[in-house]
Structure formats: C-alpha cells, structure tokens
Amino acid sequence: MPQSAEVDHGAVINFGSTGRLRAAFLAAGYTVDGVADRLGPEATAALQRHETVPARRRTADRDPFGALVRLFLLQDPVDARTTGLPTQDLLAAGLVEESAGELRALVDVRPYGEAVIGHSGEAVVGHSGEAVIGQSGEVAEPDGPDWWVVSDLGTGLDGRHRPLGAEHVLGVGGASTTLAQVTVRRAVERTLDIGTGCGVQALHASRHSGEVVATDVSARALRLAAMTAELSGVRLDLRQGDLLQPVEGETFDLVVCNPPFVVGAPAGDARHTYRDAGHDLDGVGARLAASAPALLRDGGTFQMLANWVHVADGSWEERVTGWLPAHGVDALVVQREVLDPAEYVATWLRDAGEEGSPAYRDHYDAWLAALEDAGVHGLGFGIVSVRRTGEVRRVTALDWPHPVQQPLGPHIDAWFARQRWLAAHRDDERLQGAVLVLAADVVQEQLGAPGAEDPAHLVLRQQVGLRRAVEADTATAALAGACDGRLPVGTLVAAVREVLGEVPDGLLDEVRHLVEVGVLDPPV
C-alpha cells in the first residue's frame, strides 16, 4: 500500500499517522458505541434526518470526543487548541485544514461497525446522506472491531445543499448498507469488491475473507478507501480500473458490487462517478450480470444492487433475467422498489445536491425527456444474487416491496442451498423418499368472514427473512405441519390420502414450492 497519495483538494493523505489517530479515536471514545452513548437516541435520530442542532447541544469542542463529532459529523470548525485533539496527526493525514486557529474537516471520518439490524431495512433509491453510526436508519449494535470510514463531506445538513463534485466519494449510505446486509457471509479465500468507493463492502468482507481485492475507476475513491483501511486496521488489495478490467483472468469465491447504477440521460452524460456509468439506460447492470459470474469459482456468489427500467415492450422480470448467463448459474432477483420517472429524477438530483441550484429545472427536464424518449414508465431498484453451479440455469425474479428482516444474507444463502436440493429431487419418487422440516418461523393464518365455520383461505407466513406468505389448501397445510424431520414425504402423502380419500392434484408440486420459498427445509 502506498505511504502517501495526493487528493483532489491538494492536501496529502499521509499514512504514517494513522496508527496514532486510531489510538486517539479509541481513547476519545469516537467509536460506534461512544457516539451512540454520548449523543443518545434523540440526537442520533436527528442526525439521521440531517439535523445537527440536538447533537450540537450535547457536545462541545472543549474535549476530544466533542471536537471530533463537531468536526466530522456536524462539519463545524473547531478550536485547534482543543485539549487532547490530535491536531498534528489530523493535519498530517490530510483529514483537516487549519486557518486562523480553527480546524475544518476536508473529508468525512466517522465510526462504523459491522452490525446486525433486526428491522425492516427498507431499500430506498438514492441515499446520498451518510449514516451517523453503524448502519443507516437505526442505531446499530456493533459486532466486531471498530472501523472508521473516510469519504467526501456530504450535503444536506440542516437543509444546506451544495452540488457534489464529479469525483465525489460517498460515505456510508442506504445503498451501501443494503448491500452489506444482503451479502452472503461465508468464510472464503478471495473476495472482490467492484466499485469499492470509500471501502464499506471491503471492510465487511475482511471479516470472512483471506484476501480482499477492491477496485474502482476513481483514483480519488481508492485513496480514501486506502485511508479507511489504514484507520480500520484492514489490509486491502486496491486496484484502479473500470468494473472488471483490473481483475481480468482471476477468480473469486465472492464478488460484490454497488455499481454506479443510476439510469440517466443517454450514454456520455455521466456527471458523477459514484452514480453514473455512462451506459445507456440500465446497461451497467446488464454488463455486470452477464460478465461478473465468469469471475466466480464453482459455488461462488456474485451480488449487486441495480436499477432497471420498466418499458412497454416486455416485463422487468424478462429484462433482468435476460442479462444473466444462459447456463451454469442459480439466480435470485428481488425488486424492492419502483419509482415513476419524475420521482426517480427528483430523487437523484436531490441526492447530488442539485435541488435548488440554477440548473435544477433544466437538468430535471432534460433527464425526464430522455427517459420519456426511451419509453421508460418506471424504474426498479433491487438485488441480483447469482451462484455459479455449472448446471442448468435456475432463476427466480420476485417483486417484493414489503418489509423484510435484515440481514438477508443468510436467507439468500439458504435459498441457493434449497435450489440445489430441489434440482436433485425433480423426480417424484425421490421427493417422496425425502424428509423435510417445517421452518421454525412459519405460522398459519386463517382468513375468512367472522363467525364462518371454515376459513376461506389458509396462509403459511414466514416471520424472518423476506417474510413471504404462501396461500395453501387444507391438504398442503396439513402435510406441511406434519413435516417434523422424521417421516418421508411419501408417508405424509399417504396419510393425506387416507384422511381425504384422495391426493389433490399437484400436491408434490406444492411441496416443491414450499421448499423453494423456505416454508419447508431439507434437514441439515
């Protein structure tokens, strides 16, 4: 890793001071836990809304902790003479500048921790606003070492918007935390983070990977990712280049990507490196979905966030699944949100700090016109997960805007395992010889008119993961309820026949569907 690198504003990132800075941050309590405890839930929640006043009332620049919060989280100038603040190390690292006895942040440096959040984790298109601590939207419970993420200063605090530069490097936001939560976390030899930005995905991957390669087209992003890694005590192999180019010919166990997926004006109108790839419409997602699986070793996983267009000619499911290789993969595509073109454009203009600027209306109009000319009537946001199998392609596309339980990574990993099991049990005879277990989180709901003797509908609903619901008839629900890991499916089907006098058509197909969605599990 280089010892220093010039950044765009002319300062120099000097890596020699990072060890002392890390020790100073820890001593000051400038950590995920420390910020949560000192600010409290009210001020933390206000910062999530980009409101600084409650946090400012709970801090002062007369102690190291308060000065660091004001400097980096509130973007306030602080007295350079503040007792205990590691001023010379901050200056030497290129994180701040000094003028007239005051320090001002040149970049954003904030505590971050690997966390598990048992909340809905709603995915939102946009989210330039950085998370205050941990994951976006909630105060996170830390699990693992303390990290610090270095990125460019954000916009929107207290309603103050300023346009972001073309090479702006985002910090921890909604998209990055969504990808972190849905990523499959297995112990692996090699992980690739495509479009690493400030290095968030690479930090998470370092916990379960022998080697982490992180790439970005932006030299500035790589410099800030290098500082993130140094401050956090994480070793990364950082490489510059466009998408897959820096790792041509290599293979990995896990590939993750939060790409510049924004569907913008026609190709060539790329304004911001972090969001605009310069492809026509959703072309960057198509390129990655088609090519990235080739980087996977057998059994390896590729996961990315993406936007895709809804047009009159064909469904979104056909469009996105058509990007994927024709053979050798299992894939799960989950659409989490759909915006109309006007809402989409406004979201991303606000994201880049252009709202209220002189060019806002003209840019809005031109972008909207480009989408209209392309026949776009909606824009989807979601997660594409692919596993290399070497077998016949199996793909599921799911429109799921409903609340989910994060992290989804373990549930996506389990979905892949069930697809492999189902592929081995296509034959009815083999399925009937198998033993299944009703998932522990599944409950049965009965829907019908009040006072009715029999329910009109039975629904088997998951309480974790995607929280999917499956409507079932009496026979299917009874068979599912009897799956306790002891009797084979064939014996349970015979029991249904004895009770009902017949086996309903398609019962075994219903069993396969219950396995596919996770209501029934093969025993471990």
VOGU-3710 file (C-alpha; in Angstrom, 3 decimals, decimal comma):
1> mpqsaevdhg> 0,000/0,000/0,000  1,454/3,436/-0,860  2,627/5,614/2,026  1,043/8,803/0,729  -1,252/9,941/-2,062  -2,320/13,338/-3,304  -6,021/14,105/-3,018  -8,019/16,377/-5,271  -8,101/19,375/-2,933  -4,303/19,476/-2,867
11> avinfgstgr> -3,744/18,024/0,599  -1,748/14,846/1,099  -3,001/11,692/2,759  -0,042/10,617/4,886  -0,477/7,086/6,146  2,276/7,333/8,730  -0,048/8,986/11,263  -2,956/6,561/11,043  -1,858/4,302/13,897  -1,699/7,261/16,282
21> lraaflaagy> -5,040/8,554/15,003  -6,684/5,188/15,575  -5,396/5,155/19,155  -6,602/8,739/19,670  -10,085/7,942/18,315  -10,358/4,974/20,654  -9,118/6,978/23,634  -11,614/9,766/22,902  -14,493/7,312/22,600  -15,029/8,270/18,954
31> tvdgvadrlg> -16,440/4,834/18,153  -19,826/3,389/17,249  -20,570/2,710/20,913  -19,144/6,006/22,066  -21,161/8,146/19,669  -24,373/6,252/20,427  -23,890/6,575/24,193  -22,843/10,216/24,239  -25,342/11,567/21,725  -28,277/9,414/22,800
41> peataalqrh> -31,165/8,200/20,633  -32,817/11,613/20,076  -29,732/13,372/18,730  -28,704/10,297/16,750  -32,113/10,076/15,103  -31,976/13,799/14,302  -28,608/13,366/12,593  -30,100/10,587/10,501  -32,507/13,278/9,286  -29,531/15,609/8,672
51> etvparrrta> -30,487/17,828/11,636  -27,442/18,875/13,647  -28,879/21,020/16,470  -29,612/18,217/19,013  -26,110/16,742/18,575  -24,534/20,198/18,838  -26,384/20,749/22,132  -24,913/17,529/23,515  -21,304/18,257/22,515  -18,709/20,984/22,832
61> drdpfgalvr> -15,332/21,402/21,186  -13,523/21,542/24,538  -12,858/17,794/24,743  -11,559/15,390/22,090  -14,827/13,498/21,676  -16,973/16,600/21,223  -14,434/18,170/18,898  -14,304/15,071/16,677  -18,110/14,862/16,493  -18,420/18,536/15,625
71> lfllqdpvda> -15,551/18,399/13,162  -16,586/15,350/11,148  -20,279/14,647/11,826  -21,549/18,236/12,093  -18,981/19,815/9,723  -18,334/22,627/12,219  -14,999/24,418/12,653  -13,337/23,669/15,994  -10,640/25,379/18,016  -7,240/23,995/17,038
81> rttglptqdl> -6,154/24,340/20,674  -8,816/21,925/21,922  -7,299/19,911/24,745  -6,280/16,440/23,671  -7,275/16,672/19,999  -4,574/15,012/17,845  -4,212/18,155/15,730  -0,843/17,447/14,142  -1,810/13,910/13,188  -5,110/15,094/11,698
91> laaglveesa> -3,233/17,690/9,663  -0,516/15,242/8,664  -3,107/12,726/7,484  -4,774/15,320/5,300  -8,113/14,967/7,097  -8,374/18,618/8,174  -7,002/22,058/7,366  -6,091/24,845/9,782  -6,893/28,531/9,329  -6,942/31,381/11,853
101> gelralvdvr> -6,643/28,963/14,753  -9,548/26,782/13,622  -9,653/23,281/12,170  -12,057/22,392/9,369  -12,716/18,913/8,012  -11,556/18,250/4,464  -13,151/14,805/4,433  -15,725/12,916/6,453  -14,378/10,452/9,020  -16,963/8,549/11,022
111> pygeavighs> -17,115/5,462/13,221  -18,569/2,372/11,636  -19,114/-1,178/12,823  -20,278/-4,474/11,432  -23,822/-4,776/12,741  -26,893/-6,930/12,668  -30,157/-4,984/12,472  -33,425/-6,735/13,131  -35,518/-4,101/11,373  -37,265/-3,726/8,060
121> geavvghsge> -34,252/-2,374/6,217  -36,336/-0,658/3,557  -34,323/-0,071/0,390  -34,535/3,476/-0,922  -33,194/4,657/-4,256  -30,757/7,464/-3,582  -29,462/7,959/-0,052  -26,509/10,268/-0,514  -26,884/11,124/3,173  -24,311/9,282/5,236
131> avigqsgeva> -25,286/7,200/8,231  -24,282/8,701/11,551  -23,077/5,446/13,039  -23,355/1,823/12,074  -25,996/1,015/9,506  -28,285/3,641/8,011  -31,612/4,307/9,683  -31,054/2,718/13,077  -28,518/2,880/15,863  -26,555/-0,283/15,205
141> epdgpdwwvv> -25,360/-2,817/17,700  -21,641/-3,269/16,964  -20,304/-6,743/16,342  -16,597/-6,841/15,665  -13,736/-4,350/15,532  -14,065/-0,583/15,400  -13,768/0,859/11,902  -13,617/4,414/10,573  -14,857/5,266/7,081  -13,271/8,151/5,188
151> sdlgtgldgr> -15,308/9,799/2,431  -16,065/13,212/0,989  -18,142/15,652/3,001  -21,835/15,108/2,389  -24,525/17,625/1,620  -27,912/18,444/3,121  -27,099/19,129/6,793  -29,768/21,441/8,202  -31,184/21,872/4,702  -27,926/23,274/3,285
161> hrplgaehvl> -27,477/21,760/-0,157  -24,457/22,152/-2,380  -23,835/20,354/-5,666  -21,456/17,416/-5,354  -18,300/17,311/-7,436  -17,895/14,917/-10,348  -15,449/12,742/-8,361  -17,393/12,877/-5,085  -16,866/9,750/-2,955  -19,931/8,750/-0,940
171> gvggasttla> -19,757/7,582/2,644  -21,911/5,026/4,418  -25,428/5,331/2,989  -28,607/3,441/2,288  -27,313/1,600/-0,785  -24,036/0,509/0,799  -25,711/-0,780/3,964  -28,374/-2,587/1,939  -25,683/-4,473/0,031  -23,787/-5,226/3,233
181> qvtvrraver> -26,937/-6,688/4,786  -27,850/-8,918/1,840  -24,339/-10,257/1,195  -23,765/-13,945/1,857  -21,215/-14,197/4,673  -19,221/-17,400/4,323  -15,568/-17,944/5,211  -13,890/-17,671/1,796  -10,421/-17,450/0,339  -10,905/-14,491/-2,043
191> tldigtgcgv> -13,459/-11,685/-2,247  -13,757/-8,975/-4,901  -15,440/-5,620/-4,247  -16,175/-3,924/-7,591  -16,600/-0,155/-7,322  -15,450/-0,028/-3,723  -15,859/3,733/-3,261  -14,787/4,524/0,305  -14,386/0,808/1,066  -17,515/-0,153/3,030
201> qalhasrhsg> -18,079/-3,552/1,379  -14,372/-4,346/1,606  -14,431/-3,741/5,368  -17,219/-6,262/5,829  -15,541/-8,766/3,511  -12,312/-8,545/5,520  -14,047/-10,306/8,418  -14,541/-13,541/6,500  -12,079/-13,455/3,581  -8,453/-14,475/3,362
211> evvatdvsar> -7,858/-11,807/0,703  -9,956/-8,816/-0,374  -9,406/-7,161/-3,744  -11,189/-3,807/-4,125  -11,403/-1,923/-7,404  -12,667/1,467/-8,546  -12,400/3,585/-11,669  -11,810/6,637/-9,458  -8,295/7,242/-8,171  -9,776/9,536/-5,524
221> alrlaamtae> -12,089/6,791/-4,252  -9,147/4,420/-3,943  -7,149/6,994/-1,968  -9,995/7,421/0,511  -10,553/3,651/0,652  -6,864/3,280/1,473  -7,247/5,659/4,401  -10,404/3,815/5,525  -8,433/0,566/5,516  -5,432/2,064/7,326
231> lsgvrldlrq> -7,513/3,670/10,068  -9,536/0,471/10,481  -6,546/-1,867/10,574  -7,694/-3,760/7,476  -5,478/-4,998/4,637  -6,866/-4,496/1,110  -5,529/-5,051/-2,399  -6,682/-1,817/-4,091  -6,671/-1,589/-7,893  -7,784/1,114/-10,317
241> gdllqpvege> -9,815/0,363/-13,420  -13,285/0,139/-14,926  -15,523/-2,551/-13,403  -13,989/-5,986/-14,179  -10,905/-4,793/-16,061  -8,467/-4,786/-13,085  -9,113/-8,489/-12,315  -9,239/-9,961/-15,804  -8,425/-13,679/-15,729  -8,797/-14,029/-11,942
251> tfdlvvcnpp> -11,429/-15,925/-9,968  -13,084/-15,343/-6,612  -15,340/-17,044/-4,085  -17,432/-13,905/-3,530  -17,942/-10,873/-5,751  -19,954/-7,875/-4,503  -20,765/-4,687/-6,354  -22,561/-1,447/-5,550  -22,116/-0,009/-9,052  -22,919/3,425/-10,483
261> fvvgapagda> -26,316/2,060/-11,468  -28,320/5,251/-11,970  -30,441/5,276/-15,121  -29,599/8,675/-16,533  -29,681/10,600/-19,758  -28,223/8,934/-22,897  -24,714/7,456/-22,762  -21,966/10,032/-22,462  -23,815/12,254/-19,965  -22,101/10,828/-16,903
271> rhtyrdaghd> -21,969/13,619/-14,321  -20,944/11,852/-11,101  -18,570/8,898/-10,924  -20,341/7,409/-7,892  -23,688/7,093/-9,693  -23,247/7,483/-13,483  -21,531/4,753/-15,508  -22,144/6,372/-18,901  -24,120/3,399/-20,257  -27,462/3,679/-21,995
281> ldgvgarlaa> -30,311/3,282/-19,506  -29,634/0,219/-17,276  -26,697/-1,008/-19,357  -24,225/-1,161/-16,472  -26,408/-3,707/-14,659  -26,722/-5,764/-17,837  -22,959/-5,719/-18,341  -22,180/-6,818/-14,802  -24,872/-9,506/-14,619  -23,628/-11,020/-17,862
291> sapallrdgg> -19,901/-10,865/-17,119  -19,275/-10,987/-13,363  -20,418/-14,623/-12,876  -17,462/-15,671/-15,039  -15,189/-14,474/-12,205  -16,712/-16,972/-9,784  -15,214/-20,258/-8,710  -17,609/-23,200/-8,559  -20,100/-22,485/-5,776  -19,077/-18,824/-5,645
301> tfqmlanwvh> -21,578/-15,995/-5,229  -21,999/-12,671/-7,029  -24,280/-9,993/-5,561  -25,023/-6,483/-6,762  -27,516/-3,667/-6,411  -29,084/-2,430/-9,624  -31,671/-0,223/-11,235  -33,637/-1,422/-14,238  -36,187/0,194/-16,486  -39,823/-0,733/-16,929
311> vadgsweerv> -40,845/-0,318/-20,556  -43,925/-1,341/-22,518  -42,052/-3,959/-24,535  -41,661/-6,848/-22,089  -41,708/-7,273/-18,323  -38,996/-6,180/-15,909  -38,518/-9,851/-14,978  -37,729/-10,774/-18,579  -35,406/-7,818/-18,909  -33,296/-8,504/-15,833
321> tgwlpahgvd> -33,175/-12,300/-16,071  -32,210/-11,847/-19,716  -28,977/-10,206/-18,556  -27,791/-13,383/-16,845  -25,698/-16,202/-18,351  -27,774/-18,823/-20,169  -26,231/-21,738/-18,296  -24,379/-22,647/-15,139  -25,959/-20,358/-12,533  -28,737/-20,107/-9,998
331> alvvqrevld> -30,039/-16,568/-9,569  -32,448/-14,686/-7,319  -33,570/-11,210/-8,403  -35,569/-9,248/-5,827  -37,207/-5,978/-6,827  -37,588/-3,849/-3,718  -38,988/-0,620/-5,090  -40,378/1,003/-8,247  -40,405/4,760/-8,835  -42,095/6,722/-11,597
341> paeyvatwlr> -39,668/8,699/-13,796  -40,391/12,085/-12,197  -39,876/10,785/-8,663  -36,735/8,962/-9,761  -35,131/12,012/-11,381  -36,017/14,273/-8,444  -34,555/11,732/-6,010  -31,205/11,598/-7,763  -30,975/15,362/-8,313  -31,557/15,811/-4,589
351> dageegspay> -29,037/13,044/-3,926  -26,349/15,011/-5,777  -27,203/18,287/-4,026  -28,632/19,902/-7,170  -32,032/20,725/-5,682  -32,441/24,491/-5,670  -29,468/25,118/-7,937  -29,786/27,354/-11,045  -29,530/24,361/-13,371  -32,016/22,214/-11,435
361> rdhydawlaa> -35,092/22,699/-13,628  -33,209/22,394/-16,919  -31,447/19,217/-15,820  -34,701/17,770/-14,477  -36,452/18,486/-17,792  -33,649/17,054/-19,952  -33,371/13,884/-17,837  -37,118/13,341/-17,836  -37,250/13,883/-21,610  -34,540/11,278/-22,157
371> ledagvhglg> -36,465/8,690/-20,147  -39,691/9,531/-21,958  -37,975/9,183/-25,355  -36,743/5,747/-24,293  -40,288/4,651/-23,376  -39,495/4,285/-19,667  -42,575/4,337/-17,414  -40,994/3,035/-14,217  -37,610/2,360/-12,645  -36,995/-0,597/-10,386
381> fgivsvrrtg> -34,404/-0,977/-7,661  -33,304/-4,318/-6,330  -30,780/-7,004/-5,574  -29,301/-9,505/-8,015  -27,726/-12,597/-6,419  -26,039/-15,255/-8,550  -24,326/-18,537/-7,645  -22,136/-20,470/-10,056  -23,260/-24,104/-10,302  -22,152/-25,430/-13,693
391> evrrvtaldw> -25,666/-26,835/-14,094  -28,889/-25,864/-15,887  -29,823/-22,265/-15,131  -32,440/-21,768/-12,418  -33,705/-18,197/-11,989  -36,360/-16,630/-9,764  -37,469/-12,995/-10,111  -39,526/-11,681/-7,210  -41,317/-8,352/-6,837  -41,115/-7,783/-3,096
401> phpvqqplgp> -41,621/-4,190/-1,836  -42,730/-5,445/1,588  -40,811/-5,136/4,878  -38,065/-7,695/5,368  -35,907/-8,737/8,277  -32,279/-7,793/7,857  -29,707/-9,124/7,421  -30,955/-11,067/4,394  -27,584/-12,610/3,574  -28,139/-15,886/5,485
411> hidawfarqr> -31,595/-16,298/3,925  -30,264/-15,766/0,399  -27,535/-18,324/1,093  -30,197/-20,776/2,286  -32,264/-20,091/-0,854  -29,336/-21,147/-3,019  -28,919/-24,341/-0,990  -32,597/-25,197/-1,432  -32,382/-24,693/-5,213  -29,549/-27,215/-5,313
421> wlaahrdder> -31,617/-29,643/-3,250  -34,685/-29,194/-5,462  -32,601/-29,831/-8,570  -31,614/-33,178/-7,073  -35,261/-34,008/-6,260  -37,010/-33,290/-9,564  -38,134/-36,920/-9,697  -41,374/-37,522/-7,741  -40,155/-40,846/-6,357  -37,026/-39,270/-4,937
431> lqgavlvlaa> -39,019/-36,384/-3,452  -41,389/-38,793/-1,734  -38,428/-40,527/-0,128  -37,088/-37,259/1,283  -37,582/-35,958/4,812  -38,482/-32,275/5,313  -38,836/-29,941/8,279  -41,312/-27,086/8,722  -39,275/-23,902/9,226  -39,424/-22,792/12,841
441> dvvqeqlgap> -40,570/-19,264/11,991  -43,635/-20,244/9,907  -47,109/-19,546/11,293  -50,528/-20,360/9,856  -53,106/-17,627/9,328  -56,781/-18,347/8,689  -58,691/-15,807/6,645  -62,445/-15,724/6,360  -65,636/-13,991/7,402  -66,127/-13,573/11,177
451> gaedpahlvl> -68,112/-16,483/12,581  -67,640/-18,683/9,498  -67,247/-22,383/10,277  -64,353/-22,870/7,878  -61,696/-20,360/6,774  -61,849/-19,152/3,198  -58,058/-19,155/2,946  -55,103/-20,648/4,776  -51,826/-18,714/4,607  -48,426/-20,004/5,699
461> rqqvglrrav> -46,352/-16,945/6,594  -42,652/-16,602/7,369  -41,602/-14,369/10,247  -37,970/-13,871/9,195  -36,033/-13,098/6,027  -38,237/-11,959/3,165  -41,313/-12,816/5,255  -43,064/-14,418/2,340  -46,622/-15,733/2,543  -47,977/-18,768/0,688
471> eadtataala> -51,681/-19,496/0,297  -52,331/-23,184/0,903  -55,249/-25,590/0,783  -56,083/-27,839/3,722  -54,104/-30,814/2,406  -50,960/-28,785/1,759  -51,135/-27,058/5,146  -51,689/-30,373/6,915  -48,751/-32,005/5,146  -46,502/-29,025/5,904
481> gacdgrlpvg> -47,483/-29,099/9,567  -46,608/-32,780/9,775  -43,087/-32,249/8,414  -41,010/-32,671/11,573  -37,930/-34,327/10,080  -38,970/-37,897/10,887  -41,370/-39,200/8,232  -40,675/-39,080/4,477  -42,907/-37,021/2,199  -44,407/-40,181/0,653
491> tlvaavrevl> -45,681/-41,362/4,025  -47,278/-37,973/4,685  -48,926/-38,011/1,242  -50,379/-41,433/2,067  -51,758/-40,015/5,311  -53,427/-37,188/3,365  -54,987/-39,773/1,023  -56,318/-41,757/3,992  -57,940/-38,692/5,550  -59,320/-37,074/2,387
501> gevpdgllde> -59,880/-40,165/0,265  -57,660/-38,760/-2,486  -54,464/-36,851/-3,108  -55,140/-33,384/-4,553  -53,623/-32,753/-7,943  -50,285/-31,006/-7,778  -49,618/-31,739/-4,116  -45,977/-32,673/-4,751  -45,515/-29,507/-6,795  -46,891/-27,551/-3,842
511> vrhlvevgvl> -44,329/-29,260/-1,621  -41,569/-28,189/-4,001  -42,864/-24,615/-3,922  -42,872/-24,623/-0,118  -39,243/-25,740/-0,198  -38,376/-23,093/-2,788  -39,681/-20,230/-0,633  -38,338/-21,673/2,629  -41,528/-22,775/4,371  -40,137/-26,317/4,301
521> dppv> -36,442/-27,101/4,707  -34,397/-30,183/3,987  -32,836/-31,263/7,313  -29,278/-30,073/7,834
//
